[in-house]
Amino acid sequence: MKYDYPNNLTKEDLKNVFNSKNLLNDNDWQLIKYHYQMPEHRATATQLGKLLNYSKFTAVNLHYARIAKKITEFTGKYPYQGTNGSYRWWSLLSTADEEGTYFP
């Protein structure tokens, strides 16, 4: 199953985010770079966690959400909001596929 939630971030928004000084820290950039460098830019939180030396994949999920929240604060644009009212923070920067128990 493919998860490709809509958001209204534009290329210009992301350009402004990525060119903004001090919005994203070195750890944020490292996570983004590792994700982008993966084959077809596809990675699970477990794979990224190993590259970042995190002990649990949940740390990657939290880090990803923190990056998305910084982007939302900067742009004023929010990610997809589920029917239960919670935001899908990862959806601001990614799509996902369900492959067994993994979500690359």
C-alpha positions in Angstrom: 0.0 0.0 0.0 1.4 3.4 -1.0 1.0 6.4 1.4 1.3 9.6 -0.5 -0.5 12.2 1.5 -1.0 15.7 0.0 0.6 18.8 1.3 1.0 22.2 -0.1 4.7 22.7 0.2 6.2 24.1 -3.0 9.6 23.7 -4.4 10.1 27.4 -3.6 9.2 26.7 0.0 11.8 23.9 0.3 14.4 26.0 -1.5 13.8 28.7 1.1 14.0 26.1 4.0 17.2 24.5 2.7 18.8 27.9 2.1 17.8 29.3 5.5 20.6 29.6 7.9 20.3 27.9 11.3 16.8 26.4 10.7 18.1 22.9 10.3 21.1 21.7 12.4 23.9 19.3 11.4 22.0 16.3 12.7 18.9 17.3 10.7 21.1 17.6 7.5 22.7 14.3 8.2 19.4 12.5 8.3 18.2 14.2 5.2 21.4 13.4 3.3 21.4 9.7 4.4 17.8 9.4 3.2 18.5 11.1 -0.1 21.6 8.9 -0.7 19.7 5.6 -0.4 18.9 3.8 -3.6 15.8 5.4 -5.1 15.8 7.6 -2.0 14.0 4.8 -0.2 14.8 3.9 3.4 13.2 2.5 6.5 13.6 4.2 9.8 15.6 1.1 10.9 18.1 1.5 8.0 18.5 5.2 8.7 18.8 4.6 12.5 21.7 2.2 11.8 23.5 4.9 9.7 22.9 7.5 12.4 23.9 5.1 15.3 20.5 5.4 16.9 19.6 2.5 19.2 16.0 2.5 18.1 14.2 3.2 14.9 11.7 5.3 16.8 14.4 7.9 17.3 14.5 8.4 13.5 10.7 8.9 13.5 11.0 11.5 16.2 13.9 13.2 14.4 12.0 13.3 11.1 8.9 14.8 12.9 11.1 17.5 14.5 12.5 18.4 11.1 8.9 18.6 9.7 7.8 20.8 12.6 10.7 23.2 11.9 9.6 23.4 8.3 6.0 24.0 9.3 7.0 26.7 11.7 9.1 28.4 9.0 6.6 28.1 6.1 3.3 28.0 8.0 2.3 24.9 6.0 1.2 21.8 7.7 1.4 18.1 6.7 -1.5 15.9 6.1 -3.9 15.6 9.1 -5.5 12.3 9.8 -9.2 11.8 10.6 -8.2 11.5 14.3 -6.7 15.0 14.1 -3.0 14.0 14.4 -0.6 15.2 11.8 1.4 12.8 9.7 4.7 14.7 10.1 6.7 12.4 8.0 4.4 13.1 5.0 5.7 16.7 4.7 9.0 15.2 3.3 8.2 11.7 2.2 5.9 9.1 0.8 5.8 5.6 2.1 5.1 2.0 1.1 4.0 -0.7 3.4 6.2 -3.8 3.0 5.3 -6.3 5.7 6.2 -4.6 8.9 8.4 -2.0 7.3 7.5 1.4 5.7 10.2 2.5 3.3 
